[in-house]
Amino acid sequence: MTTTPDLLYSEVEEDLRSSVRSLLTAGAEPGSVLARTESSEPYDLKLWRTLAADLGAAGLAVPEALGGHGASTREVAVVLEELGRSVAPVPFLGSVVLATSALLGADTTQAVVAELLPRLAAGDLIGALAVPLTAQPGFAFPDAVTAGADGTLSGRVSSVVDASVAELLVVPAVGPDGPGLYAVEASAASVTEVVSLDLTRRIADIEFSNAPARLVADAAHAPAALEHALSIGAGLLASEQLGITEWCLTETVRYLKERYQFGRQVGSFQALKHRLANLYVDVVNARAAARYAADALASGSEDAPVAVAVAKSRCSSIAVHAAEEAVQLHGGIGMTWEHPAHLYLKRAKSDELALGTPGKHRATLAGLIDLPA
């Protein structure tokens, strides 16, 4: 029986939003985020510790028995909305959304999983899932890394999100007994940060050479655990894209109210009003799609794959369009490095490519709803 999705925010979710927004307003204001992109420490790990440990955001979706808060993907989605509004340079996607979800999709009664999940939930560990950022739900189990009979890993994975600050790597690898997920200390691998489009969320290449590893999911569980993580990631990334879109609209409206040309507010020109109205409609559409995906994932709905494909394909295009409009409607200042609009455009474009492009998700959706090519 299909239940009606709940797209509204609960009181608890609004309280969580208020706490996260207050933290990010104080700790990730545009000037400091811009300055950090040019520093030797692009990630704000102090802010991360406050968000992950003090606010408890790292353990929202982890069961209480495993050291978490026993919430759901709905609450994680709220945090991602606020992170989208601030483009805060913290490893939330890599650690909380991808690495933690992969372990939650494994057998949580296993000793290794039961040891690692509480540490991730408490913010004591930063994790990363060793797959390319462009990996999407439904793709073949990766074979770029192999596991030897002695349990060590060898191989190379490129473009892994948040790997440059990770302490724990969750690695899909193929061994003598088939596919598996392995836990590897980041210090046992060679992690090389590469130039990324998004300056506030870095990617890195990882090289394994007989790296010691611990099995966290065997051939019976690993493919499903990886698929679980990628589905959660793609579905919840839509909420971050919603946050990007909302910031772009809000800041653009504010600017156009303050900017005057020919003795009139720029925002009073009808052509610009129409463009802003279209952006508002986009925000409404994005919120409906993103909330539907978050709720379907939280409830384990049979419609979750459809909801994820719809949300990721729709919100990706909306966020990029909103960021482009923000840059253009800010005029000359929007084209400068000093204005944060370019950070949102780069995050929006990076998110569009991450965890499956809109075209790939639409192709997946066509199969799910039996739509002929």
N, C-alpha and C positions, 0 to 999 in steps of 0.2 A: 504494500500500500504506500503510495507516494504522499508525503506530508507537504503542506504548504510552506514554502521557505519563509523565514523571518528575516526581512531586510532591514528592520529597525535596529537602532542601537539601544542596548539595555542601560539601566542606570549605572551598573558596574562598569560597563564599557565606556560610558561617558566620563566616569570618575577616573578610569585608567587614562583616557585621552587627556584629561586635564592635567594629570600628573606628568605624563610624558611631554606634553606641550610646554609646560612650565620649565621642565628641565632643559629642553632643547632651545627654548627661547633665550635662556640664560647662558647655556653652554655651547650653542652652535649658531650664534648669530652670523649673518652673512660675511661680515668683515673677517672674523676669525677663521671661518671655513675657507675663505679665499686665501688668507695668509698661509694656512696650513698646507694648501696644495703645492706651495712653492718651498716648503720646508723639508727637512730631512725626516720628519715624522708626519707623514700624510694622514695617518690614523690618529684619532683622539682617544687613546686608551684610558685616560682618566675619565672622560665622559662615558666610555663604554662600561667601565667598572660600576659607575653610578647607575647607569641604565640597567645593566645586567644583574648586578648584585643588590644594590640598595633598593631599586624599584622592583626587582624580581622579574624583569622582562625576559630573562634568559630561560626561566623555568615555567613559563605560562602554560605551555601545552604538555608538560611532563607530569605524569601522575604523582600524587602526593607520596605514594609508597616508594617512589624513586627519587624523592627529594625536590619535586616540583610543586606547582600550585594547583594542578588538576583542572586547569581551565581548558580552553580549546583553541582551534585555529581562528575563531572569531576574535578573540582577544589579541592574538598575534597579529591579525590583520589590522586592528586599530593602531597598534604600535607602528606597523609599516606605513600606514597613512601619514602619521606624524613624521616619520623618518623621510618620507617623500616630500613633505612640506619643507623640511629643513636641509635635505641632502646631507645629513650629518655623517661624517666620516667614521663610522663604526662598523664592525664586522658582523652585523646582525643577520644578514642574508646567509653568509657562509656558515656561521656557527649555529644560530638558533633555528633558522628555517631549513637548511639543507643537512648539515651534519647531524643535528639532534633528531630530525625527522627520519633520517636513515637508520639510526640506532633504535628509534621507537618502532620502526617497521620490522626490526629483527626480533628474535626471541629474547624478550627482556628478562627472562629468568636465567639466562646465561650469566656466569660470573663476571665476564669481561664487560658486558653491556650494563649489568647492574652496578658495576664499579664506575664506569665512565659517565653514565647519564646524570647521576647526582652532581658530579663535578661540573658538567656542562650547564646544568640547571642553576647551579649556584653562581655561575660566572667565574669559577676558579680556572676553567679551561676555555680556550678559544679553539673552536673546531673548524674544519673545512672539509667539504666533500670533494674528493679528487676526481672530478669530471670536468670537461670543458664547460665554460659558462653557457655555451650555445646548446648544450645537451638538452633534449626535450623528453617529456613522457612518451613512452612507447618505442623509444629507439633501442637497438640491439644492445645487449650487455657488452660493455667495452672490454676489449682484449689487449689494450696497449700495455698493460702491466701484467706480468706473470708471477705466479707464486711457485717457488721451488718446493721440493719434497721436505726441505728443512724448515719451511715456513717463512723464508725470506722473500722479499719482493724485488723485482727488477723491471725497469721500463720507464716510460716518460709520458707525462700528461701535461698538456698545454692549456693556458688560459683558465686557470682555476681561481675562482673568486675568493678573495680574503685570505689566500694561502700565505701571503707574506707576513701576516701577524699570527697565523695559526700555530697552536702548540700540539694539536692532535689532528691527524689526517685520517679520514675514513676513506679507504681505498677499495674500489672494485677491482678485482684481479681474477685471472683464470689460472687455476692450478691443476694438479694431477686428478683431483676429484671434481673438477668442474668449476663453475663460477663461485666466488665468495666475496664477502666484505671483510676487510682487515683494518685493524687499528694500528697506526704507525705514529711514533713520536716524530714531530716535524724536524727535530734535530738530527734524526737518522736519515733524512733525505736532503737533497740539494734543491733549495727553493730560490728561484731567480725571478724577481719582479720584472715585468715587461711594461713597455709604454702602453697605457690604456687610454681609450677615449674619455672615459669617466674618471676625472681626477679625484673624486671623492670615494670611489670604490675601485680598488686596484685588483689586477689579476697577475698571476705568476705562473711560470712553468716549473714543474716538479720532476726531478730525476731521482729514480730509485735504483740503487746498486747493492743488491744483497742486503736490503734494509730489514732489520728485525721487525716482525709483525705478529699481531695476535688476531686470530680468527674471531669475528663477531657475528658472522652469518654464513652458514654453509650453503651448498648448492640448492638445498630445499627452500631456503629463505632469502638468499641474497638478491635474486632478480626482483622479487616482490618488494623487498625493503628498498632497493634503489628506485623502483618505479614509484613507490610511496613517497619518497623524498622529492623526486622530480615533479610529481603531481602537486604536492603541497607547495613546492617552490613556485611553479608556474601559476597556480591558482592564487596564491597570496601576493605574488609580485604585482598582480592587478591592483591590489590595494595601495601599494606604493605608487603606482602610476596614477591612481585617483588622487593621492596627496600632491603629486607633482602638478596635476591639472588644476587642482583647487588653488595652490599657491600662485600659479601663473595667472589665473583669472583674478584673484583677489588683489595681487600686486599691480596688475595692469589697470584695473579699475581705479585703484588708489592713485596711481600715477596720472592717469588721464583726468582725474578730478582736480589735481593740483597744477597741471601743466596748462598754460594759456598761450593761444596764438590768435592774432588779429582781435585781441580784446575779449576772447571767449575761451571758456574751458574747452580743451581739446575733446574731452569726453562728451561734449554736447553735440558734436557733429554726427549727423544721422548715419553716415556710412560706418563710423566706428561703433556706434551703438548696435548696429546690426551684427557686426563681427563679435562684439562682446555677448550679445544675446545668443548667438550660435555657440559660443564657448560655454555659456551657462547650460544650454541644452546638453552639450557634451559632458559636462560635469554630472548632470543628473543621470545620463545614460551610463557613464562610467561607474557611478556609485551603485546603481542597480546591478550591473554585471559583477562588480567586485564583491558586493555583499552576498550575492547569490552564490558565488564560488566559495566564499569563506564559510557560509552557513552550510552548504552542501558537504564540504569537507569535514566540518565539525560534527555533523549528524551522521556521517557515513552514508549519505543518500546514494541510491543507485544512479542518480542523475549527475553525480560529481564529475565524471569525465566530460560530460557535455558542458556543465557549468564552467569547468576549468578552461576548456577550449574557447568558449564564448568570451569569457572574461579576459583571457590573455590576448586574444586576437583583437577584441574591441578596444580595450583600454590601452594597448600598445600604440595604436594609431592615434587615439585621442590625446594621449600625453605628448606625443611628438608634435602634433598640430598645435596644441595649447602652448608648448614651449616656443615654437616658431612664431606664433602670434605675439607672445610676450616680448620676444626680441624685437620684432618689427614695430609693434605699437609703442614701445619705449623710445623709438626714434634713435637718434645718434647715441645716447647714453647706453641703450640696450646692446650696442655693438662693441662696447668697451670691455676690457678685461676687468675693470674695477667694479662693474655691475654684476651681480650674481646670476643674471638671466642665462648666461652661457653654461653655468654649472647645471642648471635644470634641463637645458636642451641636451647636454651631453649625457646626463643621467637618463633622460627619456629615451634617447637614441640607443644607449647601452641596454636599457631594459627591454626595448623593442626586440633586440637581437637575442637577449638572454632567455634560456629555457624554452626555446622554440619561437620562431618568427610568426607574425600574424598569418602569413600564407600557409605555413606548416600546420598551425592549429586549425585553420579553416579546412585544410585537407583532412585532418583528423576528425573534425566535426562532421564533415560530409559522410565519412564512413560510419560514424556513430549513429547518425540519423537516417542512414540509408538514402543519401542524396546522390543520384547518378552523376557521374563526371560530365 
